[in-house]
Amino acid sequence: MDLLDFEAQGLYFEQADLVGVKELLAEAAEMYAGGEAELPLLQAYFKAPDSLNVLVALNRFYYYQHRLEDALSATQKALAVIRPLVDFPDDWRQLQLSHLQAVPTELLTQVRLYLFTLKAIGFLLMRLERLDESQAIFEKLVELDSKDRIGAKALLDLLMQCRMEAA
């Protein structure tokens, strides 16, 4: 399966949010430079806890604030929101190529979003030095994405190189 051979449909940032959420996200964007964006982001989250727009904004805010555990929580929540859209197993470890192949072509954008979100989780785990978990995610992505369209191979190689240098 070529994860680039599709037409982008249903992009998460094109999805409408509940009334007031877009404005809270805009407010957070304006307050970001002063470091005060968390309050409107959390208000948006409490209004729309399953909004990928909100979860991605929270992930970015926390990541750039070097609050990696919080970024990881937001990203794991995003994966949980995406998973039922593509009918993948609850546990990503059970994901097989057959699951990807069974998804209708109109949902390939969501499949890519799921895989990129899983990659982001692996990256955050690597930054948090939870290397076994990170490695397992990157290995799963490499297994599922033989053409490396998601780009997990380079992260797996980097992780393995760091492990060899540390040994």
C-alpha positions in Angstrom: 0.0 0.0 0.0 1.4 3.4 -1.0 0.5 5.9 1.6 1.0 8.8 -0.9 -1.2 7.4 -3.6 -4.5 9.1 -2.6 -6.4 12.3 -2.7 -6.5 14.2 0.5 -10.0 14.2 1.9 -11.4 15.1 5.3 -8.3 16.9 6.6 -8.6 17.3 10.4 -8.1 21.1 10.3 -11.0 21.5 7.9 -13.4 20.0 10.4 -15.9 22.4 12.1 -15.6 22.8 15.9 -18.2 23.7 18.5 -19.2 27.4 18.8 -16.4 29.3 20.5 -13.6 26.8 20.0 -12.2 28.5 16.9 -12.2 31.8 18.7 -10.4 30.2 21.7 -7.8 28.8 19.4 -7.3 32.2 17.8 -7.0 33.8 21.2 -4.4 31.2 22.2 -2.4 31.9 19.0 -2.3 35.6 19.9 -1.2 34.9 23.5 1.4 32.3 22.6 4.4 34.7 22.4 3.7 35.8 26.0 3.4 32.2 27.2 -0.2 32.6 28.3 -1.9 30.5 25.6 -2.5 27.5 27.9 -5.7 28.9 29.5 -7.6 29.4 26.2 -6.3 26.1 24.9 -7.6 24.3 28.0 -10.9 26.1 27.7 -11.1 24.9 24.1 -10.3 21.4 25.2 -13.1 21.4 27.9 -15.5 22.6 25.2 -14.4 20.1 22.6 -12.2 17.3 24.1 -12.3 15.2 20.9 -11.4 18.1 18.5 -8.3 17.3 16.6 -7.8 21.0 16.1 -7.6 21.5 19.8 -5.5 18.4 20.5 -2.9 19.4 17.8 -2.8 22.9 19.2 -2.3 21.5 22.8 0.5 19.2 21.5 2.3 22.0 19.8 2.0 24.3 22.7 3.3 21.8 25.2 6.0 20.6 22.9 7.4 24.1 22.4 7.1 24.7 26.1 9.3 21.6 26.6 6.4 20.0 28.6 6.9 16.7 26.8 4.7 14.6 29.2 1.8 17.0 28.5 2.5 16.9 24.8 2.5 13.1 24.9 -0.9 13.1 26.7 -2.5 15.3 24.1 -1.0 13.2 21.3 -2.2 10.0 22.8 -5.7 11.5 23.1 -5.5 12.5 19.4 -4.6 8.9 18.5 -7.6 7.7 20.5 -9.9 10.1 18.6 -8.6 9.0 15.2 -8.5 5.3 15.8 -12.3 4.6 15.6 -12.5 6.7 12.4 -10.5 4.1 10.6 -11.6 1.1 12.7 -8.1 0.1 13.9 -7.5 -2.1 17.0 -7.5 -0.4 20.4 -3.9 -1.3 20.8 -1.6 -0.1 18.0 0.6 -3.2 18.6 -2.2 -5.3 17.1 -2.3 -3.2 13.9 -1.5 -5.2 10.8 -1.1 -4.3 7.1 -4.5 -5.9 6.5 -6.1 -3.2 8.7 -4.6 -0.5 6.5 -5.7 -2.3 3.3 -9.2 -2.7 4.5 -9.8 1.0 5.0 -11.8 2.7 2.2 -9.8 5.0 0.0 -11.8 8.0 1.1 -10.4 7.5 4.6 -6.7 7.3 3.6 -6.1 10.8 4.9 -7.2 9.6 8.4 -5.0 6.5 8.1 -2.0 8.8 7.4 -3.0 11.0 10.3 -3.2 8.0 12.6 0.3 6.8 11.5 1.8 10.3 11.7 0.3 10.7 15.2 1.7 7.3 16.2 5.1 8.5 14.9 4.7 11.7 17.0 4.1 9.5 20.1 7.2 7.5 19.3 9.2 10.7 18.9 8.0 12.1 22.2 8.7 8.8 23.9 12.2 8.9 22.5 12.7 12.5 23.8 11.5 11.3 27.2 14.1 8.5 27.0 11.4 5.8 27.0 13.4 4.1 24.3 11.8 0.6 24.4 8.4 2.0 23.8 9.6 4.4 21.2 11.5 1.6 19.4 8.4 -0.6 19.3 6.4 2.1 17.7 9.0 2.9 15.1 9.4 -0.8 14.3 5.7 -1.2 13.9 5.6 1.8 11.5 8.5 0.5 9.4 6.7 -2.9 9.2 3.5 -1.2 8.0 5.0 1.4 5.7 7.5 -0.5 3.4 8.1 2.6 1.3 8.8 4.7 4.4 6.2 7.4 3.4 5.7 8.2 7.1 9.5 8.6 7.7 9.8 6.3 10.8 12.9 4.5 9.4 15.2 7.5 10.0 14.0 7.8 13.6 14.4 4.1 14.2 17.9 4.3 12.8 18.7 7.3 15.0 17.3 5.6 18.1 19.4 2.5 17.4 22.5 4.5 16.8 22.1 6.4 20.1 21.6 3.0 21.9 24.8 1.6 20.3 26.8 4.7 21.3 25.4 4.6 24.9 26.4 0.9 25.2 
